[in-house]
Amino acid sequence: MNPTLPLLLGISTAVIGTLPPGLLNMTAAKVSMRDGRNRALWFAFGASVIVFFQTLLAVLFARFIDRRADISAVLQEIGFVIFSLLTIYFLWVAKKPKTNKKKEEVKMRSKTSRFFMGMLLSSLNLFPVPYYVFVSVTLGSYDYFIFDSYFIYTFSFGTAIAAFLVFFGYISFFKGKQNNASFLSKNINHIIGSITGIVALITLFKIVFR
């Protein structure tokens, strides 16, 4: 089998799963506009590190989780609670970005805080786990995925690379759209809250009708 296959599969599946607008993508754009590109890249790097471990965990337990419907149900319930709380936070608790430049400069001093912020938000996003479970099991059923150490780690590394590139794309796109920056900066919390709300409703639908 081609040794680059797991890397290519990891990159392609991660692009599909990460490219649609989501919590991490929009937060990366928000950090870019408020704190600058370098801080946003640190955020993206932190989020990508967690993507690697989430993928690794998902693949290692893919067959076990796939065969146990009760575990899948628990993951859905946990995800529903987390995204419901995030929706409440972004829509009703989070404050609008302040325009005071002095306060913004204080926030921009720490790069490591953005790195750990990326790790934290990515850790709260549990949906990559069932996604990569499904992907690995499906690919394995067609003999495109082998559950050995090299394949698993290379595949996970590929997903992390792709996730970072997608985040970088969002950071670059919104950073270049200066005309839309003001509108997005004022409404970013509502946009993120709406996204997490939709995800929570979809999850609730799956829980009720499973």
Disulfide bonds with the S-S distance in Angstrom:
none
